[in-house]
Amino acid sequence: MFLENSQDFLYIVLSLSILWFTVFLCWLLYQAARVLKNANAIMEQLSHKLELITDAIEFIRKKVDNVSTHMGVVSGMLSGLVEKYVVGKLTSKFEEKINKKDPPSKIKKK
């Protein structure tokens, strides 16, 4: 007969256990490989997004640098115009007000 003693039964149980253990290890390796593949895809997407953010920041920095170089010229022109027109007119109006408030005093001689 096929199973003559308990040792034959033990070998069959051990072989089935080894088979199931092997299947479990294969399934575990497959799941680990899927996790690593997903992690790799996420890292690639993150790297791509960081490159886009870096490019956007570089673009903004160049624009701000460009504007700041022109701001010195514009600021100088605006300060000159303010000095010439606004401060000049205010000064002349202030002098007119001062001259109107101080009429020449009439000293009465006896």
ZIGI-V286526 format. One record per residue. N is the residue number from 1. PHI is phi in whole degrees, -180 to 180 (* if undefined). Layout:
n: {N & N}
phi: {PHI & PHI}
This chain:
n: {1 & 2 & 3 & 4 & 5 & 6 & 7 & 8 & 9 & 10 & 11 & 12 & 13 & 14 & 15 & 16 & 17 & 18 & 19 & 20 & 21 & 22 & 23 & 24 & 25 & 26 & 27 & 28 & 29 & 30 & 31 & 32 & 33 & 34 & 35 & 36 & 37 & 38 & 39 & 40 & 41 & 42 & 43 & 44 & 45 & 46 & 47 & 48 & 49 & 50 & 51 & 52 & 53 & 54 & 55 & 56 & 57 & 58 & 59 & 60 & 61 & 62 & 63 & 64 & 65 & 66 & 67 & 68 & 69 & 70 & 71 & 72 & 73 & 74 & 75 & 76 & 77 & 78 & 79 & 80 & 81 & 82 & 83 & 84 & 85 & 86 & 87 & 88 & 89 & 90 & 91 & 92 & 93 & 94 & 95 & 96 & 97 & 98 & 99 & 100 & 101 & 102 & 103 & 104 & 105 & 106 & 107 & 108 & 109 & 110}
phi: {* & -71 & -104 & -85 & -146 & -71 & -69 & -64 & -64 & -62 & -65 & -67 & -65 & -64 & -66 & -67 & -64 & -64 & -62 & -67 & -63 & -66 & -62 & -61 & -64 & -64 & -64 & -63 & -65 & -63 & -65 & -63 & -65 & -65 & -64 & -66 & -65 & -65 & -63 & -64 & -64 & -65 & -65 & -65 & -65 & -63 & -63 & -64 & -64 & -65 & -65 & -64 & -65 & -63 & -63 & -65 & -66 & -62 & -62 & -65 & -63 & -64 & -65 & -66 & -62 & -64 & -67 & -67 & -69 & -81 & -66 & -63 & -67 & -65 & -63 & -63 & -65 & -66 & -65 & -64 & -66 & -64 & -62 & -71 & -91 & -74 & -68 & -62 & -68 & -64 & -64 & -67 & -66 & -63 & -65 & -63 & -64 & -65 & -68 & -73 & -78 & -105 & -72 & -60 & -78 & -100 & -97 & -86 & -100 & -103}
